[in-house]
Amino acid sequence: MKEEYDKRLAEKDQLNMVVIGHVDAGKSTLMGHLLYQLGEINQRIMHKYEQESKKLGKGSFAFAWVLDETEEERARGVTMDIAQSRFETPKKVITLLDAPGHKDFIPNMITGTAQADVAILVVNATKGEFETGFELGGQTREHAILARSLGVTQLIVAVNKMDTIDWLETRYNDITKKLGQFLKQVGYKENDISFIPCSGLSGVNLTGRIPEPKLESWYKGSTLEEQIDKFKVVTRSIDKPFRLCVGDIFKGMGSGFSVTGRIVTGSVQPGDRLLVLPSGDSVAVKGLAINDVSYPCAFAGDHVTVTITGMDMNNIHVGSMLCDPTSPLKSATRIKAKIVLFNVEIPITKGFMVVFHYQSITEPAVIKRLNSQLNKSTGEVIKNKPKCLVKNMSAVVELEFDRPICLELYKDYKDLGRFMLRYSGHTIAAGLVEEVLKSKSKTDEGVSSSG
Ligand SMILES: Nc1nc2c(ncn2[C@@H]2O[C@H](COP(=O)(O)OP(=O)(O)OP(=O)(O)O)[C@@H](O)[C@H]2O)c(=O)[nH]1
């Protein structure tokens, strides 16, 4: 296994990259056009998309169709689910996750971002549009904060639709200044943020193939492709026990069935036995594939398809975990967690009902206890047992679920110890799991006490 991993390290760096930003910022068009310029989509298919989108009166969406695959997405012109594709730059192999921008689909955006190492934040430079996305309750801020809270540290900001403002340097500088200040405030390091002026529609400054004298007169920096190539390598926890969060399940050919997802920690090879949680089934790994190519083993960071046998396909769900049977994940119905509240309108009190978003899982939860309020920068306790929490506060709370959830503590597994809380369609907090307080549901307790 070690040899295989060393072989892999000698190849190009693998990165999972999510594309985020306000609805209609041009995310799908930008990435579709980049894939086209990089030769990932053949001319015949692109021509077909152009013809078909024109017929529907949506000619400007042709490049977005590369990623927006379902009929409903194409008809509505919005991304709803996470589209996944792959491309290469000189030094990197990128698995691309195109997240929806619309606020109704934030849960899908959280699922996609939880699987990402790095992100591209797309903003619309058009007059009035940048302001809508950034200042007037748009998703630019929420997405940037969510990505940071979910562990993304490196970010490229694509200042898109520069064609609509005649490639004006002053407008670009104004946008990058405002965003730069904000991104630093929410925890991104200056060296890990970069800005690229571009146009997804005309394809300018994606790979440098399309000249634009108006841009070249003042911009001497990188193209989008060059900047993606400069992302720093991310270290993977391959020595930890195996964990994979199931993102999709399908019946392939032959015996068993397949699940796809990102390996969060550890490694796996055909012949391994794995434990499926929460069902508790023991399964055997029959085969592994990455981008439809079969592999002798796969490691943390890989987006992999695992073919398994030994259980009923109906007992595994999106959000189930595959793990090393000798070291399973923790099961919890009550946890202690550190949370940071976002810009919430209402005060949070004991008994507050929230939706708990963790990897691909969403579960109802109740805030059972407000243990303490913390100083945001030092982490010191400012107040014990506060009566309520209001916007931007940091606190330790206890959360309870009806059903056991399989998770990990942040101190043991950074990627598996993070979660988000939502309420009434808004993301209200990001949190870190500190302790598992109870691991049995009320019904389990009922069964054990009566039995
Ligand atoms: N002028 C101009 N229009 C663009 C550019 N990029 C995208 N558009 C247009 O903006 C509209 C929205 O583009 P999409 O790529 O679907 O936007 P999106 O951000 O992926 O949208 P959601 O996924 O629904 O959030 C389409 O009409 C595009 O043609 C650009 O660089 N310049």
PDBQT file of the ligand as one rigid body, heavy atoms in Angstrom, charges set to zero:
ROOT
HETATM    1  N1  LIG A 501     -21.822  38.916 -20.057  1.00  0.00    +0.000 N 
HETATM    2  C1  LIG A 501     -21.511  37.807 -19.387  1.00  0.00    +0.000 A 
HETATM    3  N2  LIG A 501     -22.478  36.943 -19.040  1.00  0.00    +0.000 NA
HETATM    4  C2  LIG A 501     -22.134  35.819 -18.362  1.00  0.00    +0.000 A 
HETATM    5  C3  LIG A 501     -20.783  35.549 -18.018  1.00  0.00    +0.000 A 
HETATM    6  N3  LIG A 501     -20.748  34.364 -17.358  1.00  0.00    +0.000 NA
HETATM    7  C4  LIG A 501     -22.028  33.920 -17.287  1.00  0.00    +0.000 A 
HETATM    8  N4  LIG A 501     -22.864  34.794 -17.884  1.00  0.00    +0.000 N 
HETATM    9  C5  LIG A 501     -24.334  34.668 -18.016  1.00  0.00    +0.000 C 
HETATM   10  O1  LIG A 501     -24.931  34.691 -16.711  1.00  0.00    +0.000 OA
HETATM   11  C6  LIG A 501     -26.051  33.793 -16.662  1.00  0.00    +0.000 C 
HETATM   12  C7  LIG A 501     -25.897  32.822 -15.493  1.00  0.00    +0.000 C 
HETATM   13  O2  LIG A 501     -24.809  31.955 -15.741  1.00  0.00    +0.000 OA
HETATM   14  P1  LIG A 501     -24.609  30.559 -14.986  1.00  0.00    +0.000 P 
HETATM   15  O3  LIG A 501     -23.294  30.051 -15.401  1.00  0.00    +0.000 OA
HETATM   16  O4  LIG A 501     -25.788  29.679 -15.129  1.00  0.00    +0.000 OA
HETATM   17  O5  LIG A 501     -24.565  31.070 -13.472  1.00  0.00    +0.000 OA
HETATM   18  P2  LIG A 501     -24.386  30.199 -12.144  1.00  0.00    +0.000 P 
HETATM   19  O6  LIG A 501     -23.623  31.043 -11.189  1.00  0.00    +0.000 OA
HETATM   20  O7  LIG A 501     -23.799  28.868 -12.461  1.00  0.00    +0.000 OA
HETATM   21  O8  LIG A 501     -25.876  30.024 -11.675  1.00  0.00    +0.000 OA
HETATM   22  P3  LIG A 501     -26.415  29.013 -10.517  1.00  0.00    +0.000 P 
HETATM   23  O9  LIG A 501     -25.649  27.764 -10.672  1.00  0.00    +0.000 OA
HETATM   24  O10 LIG A 501     -27.851  28.840 -10.798  1.00  0.00    +0.000 OA
HETATM   25  O11 LIG A 501     -26.134  29.683  -9.219  1.00  0.00    +0.000 OA
HETATM   26  C8  LIG A 501     -26.109  33.135 -18.042  1.00  0.00    +0.000 C 
HETATM   27  O12 LIG A 501     -27.010  33.849 -18.859  1.00  0.00    +0.000 OA
HETATM   28  C9  LIG A 501     -24.698  33.303 -18.579  1.00  0.00    +0.000 C 
HETATM   29  O13 LIG A 501     -24.602  33.329 -19.968  1.00  0.00    +0.000 OA
HETATM   30  C10 LIG A 501     -19.764  36.497 -18.416  1.00  0.00    +0.000 A 
HETATM   31  O14 LIG A 501     -18.579  36.351 -18.157  1.00  0.00    +0.000 OA
HETATM   32  N5  LIG A 501     -20.206  37.599 -19.089  1.00  0.00    +0.000 N 
ENDROOT
TORSDOF 0
